[in-house]
Amino acid sequence: MISVTLLTKNSAQYLPKVLEALTSFDEILVLDSGSTDDTLTIASQFSNVSIHHHNFDGFGPAHRKATALAKHDWILSIDSDEVASPELVHEIQTMPLQETCVYAFPRYTYYNGQLIKWCGWYPDDQTRLYNRKVTGFTNAKVHETVITEGLKKVKLKHPMRHYSYETTEDFLAKMQTYSTLFAEQNRGKKNSSLCKAALHGAFAFLKSYLIKRGFLGGRIGFVISIYNANTAFYKYLKLAEVNKS
């Protein structure tokens, strides 16, 4: 049996589609960090959903707490803006799972309804299915990952659809959250300055727009590359500030 874990905070926009795609799973464990929209009302309408609450202290710790609260040892971690394709659900539920393996699905990210195939966003493999008796998420506040050392990584064939960005406001909100968590996580561990922040930002743009072929996406590819550059810049600028404080 597999438990699905889901972190939420004001996740009402896509939550109905996210949960509807997962109705065939025995348990969906929702760990909420203070939603004030309809997130909890929506989640409570699904019979296989259990709702838990916590104070958010980073993505890694939150995933680890959700994993510990789940009923089953096999964990499928899903974001609140990811919709599993029917083919992916069938593939997961019919394949023989082995404890010595972790499983990754290809993630297709959409911006304003358009599938993004540039800027390093495609197919963006995500390792999210694992057995908690042998592994789990790192404790990182941001850019947390499932620990895969000593385990075989198996790639699934069918996609998860990711609806993370619809508007410029979504870019700004994510940039604010991730840059702050990055600075908190690396405070006193990494050196930074205005110059380093600018260099990281410039490199992030060049990597996204040229190396990752963002230019093929026209306007959208340019916008995403600018977003990647700004995120890198503010991550290191905030880090310089917290190091001084």
Residue pairs with C-beta under 8 A, 6 or more apart in sequence:
1 26
1 27
1 71
1 72
1 74
2 25
2 26
2 72
2 74
2 75
2 76
2 92
2 93
2 97
2 129
3 25
3 26
3 27
3 28
3 29
3 70
3 71
3 72
3 74
3 75
3 76
4 22
4 25
4 27
4 28
4 29
4 75
4 76
4 77
4 78
5 28
5 29
5 31
5 63
5 66
5 67
5 70
5 75
5 76
5 77
5 78
6 18
6 28
6 29
6 30
6 31
6 66
6 77
6 78
6 79
6 80
7 31
7 32
7 33
7 59
7 62
7 63
7 66
7 79
7 80
8 15
8 30
8 31
8 32
8 33
8 35
8 39
8 43
8 80
9 32
9 33
9 34
9 35
9 39
9 56
10 35
10 36
10 37
10 39
11 18
11 35
11 37
11 39
11 80
11 81
12 35
12 37
12 38
12 39
12 42
13 81
14 80
14 81
14 83
14 163
15 39
15 42
15 43
15 80
16 42
17 83
18 78
18 80
18 81
18 82
18 83
18 84
19 28
19 42
19 43
19 46
19 49
21 83
21 84
21 85
21 86
21 89
22 28
22 48
22 78
22 84
22 89
23 46
23 48
24 89
24 93
25 48
25 76
25 89
25 93
26 48
26 71
26 72
27 48
27 50
27 70
27 71
27 72
28 46
28 48
28 49
28 50
29 49
29 50
29 52
29 66
29 69
29 70
29 71
30 43
30 49
30 50
30 51
30 52
31 52
31 53
31 54
31 62
31 65
31 66
31 69
32 39
32 40
32 43
32 51
32 52
32 53
32 54
33 53
33 54
33 55
33 56
33 62
34 53
34 55
34 56
39 80
40 51
43 49
43 51
44 51
52 66
52 69
54 62
54 65
56 62
57 141
58 139
58 140
58 141
58 142
58 144
58 181
58 184
58 185
59 140
59 141
59 142
59 144
59 181
60 137
60 138
60 139
60 140
60 141
60 142
60 144
61 139
61 141
63 77
63 136
63 137
63 144
64 136
64 137
64 139
66 77
67 75
67 77
67 132
67 136
67 137
68 132
70 132
73 131
73 132
73 133
74 97
74 129
74 130
74 131
74 132
75 129
75 130
75 131
75 132
75 136
76 92
76 128
76 129
77 128
77 129
77 137
77 146
78 84
78 128
78 160
79 162
79 164
81 162
81 163
81 164
82 107
82 160
82 161
82 162
82 163
83 160
83 161
83 163
84 160
84 161
85 158
85 159
85 160
85 161
87 157
87 158
87 159
88 105
88 156
88 158
88 159
88 160
90 158
91 156
91 157
91 158
92 103
92 129
92 156
97 103
97 129
97 131
98 152
99 131
99 133
99 134
100 134
100 151
100 152
101 151
101 152
101 153
101 154
102 127
102 129
102 130
102 135
102 146
102 148
102 151
102 152
102 153
102 154
103 127
103 128
103 129
103 130
103 153
103 154
103 155
103 156
104 125
104 126
104 127
104 128
104 129
104 153
104 154
104 155
104 156
105 125
105 126
105 128
105 129
105 155
105 156
105 158
105 159
105 160
106 123
106 124
106 125
106 126
106 155
106 156
106 157
106 158
106 159
106 160
107 123
107 124
107 125
107 126
107 159
107 160
107 161
107 162
108 115
108 122
108 123
108 124
108 159
108 160
108 161
108 162
109 115
109 116
109 121
109 122
109 124
109 162
109 164
109 165
110 116
110 161
110 162
110 163
110 164
110 165
111 165
111 166
111 220
111 224
112 165
112 166
112 167
112 220
113 166
114 220
115 122
116 122
116 217
116 220
116 224
117 216
117 217
118 212
118 213
118 214
118 215
118 216
118 217
118 221
118 224
119 208
119 209
119 212
119 213
119 214
119 217
119 221
119 224
119 225
119 228
120 207
120 208
120 212
121 224
123 159
124 162
125 155
126 160
127 145
127 146
127 148
127 153
128 146
129 156
130 136
130 146
130 151
134 151
135 146
135 147
135 148
135 151
136 146
136 147
137 144
137 145
137 146
137 147
138 144
138 145
138 146
138 147
140 185
141 181
141 182
141 184
141 185
142 178
142 181
142 182
142 185
143 182
164 170
164 174
165 171
165 174
171 223
171 227
174 231
175 227
175 230
175 231
175 234
178 231
178 235
179 231
179 234
179 235
179 238
180 238
182 235
182 238
182 239
183 235
183 238
183 239
183 241
183 242
184 242
186 239
187 239
187 242
187 243
188 243
190 239
191 243
192 236
192 237
192 239
192 240
192 243
193 236
193 240
194 237
194 240
196 236
196 240
197 232
197 233
197 234
197 235
197 236
197 237
197 239
197 240
198 233
200 232
200 233
200 235
200 236
201 229
201 230
201 232
201 233
201 236
202 229
203 232
204 228
204 229
204 231
204 232
204 233
205 225
205 226
205 228
205 229
207 228
208 214
208 224
208 225
208 228
208 229
209 215
209 221
209 222
209 225
213 221
214 221
214 222
214 224
214 225
215 221
215 222
217 224
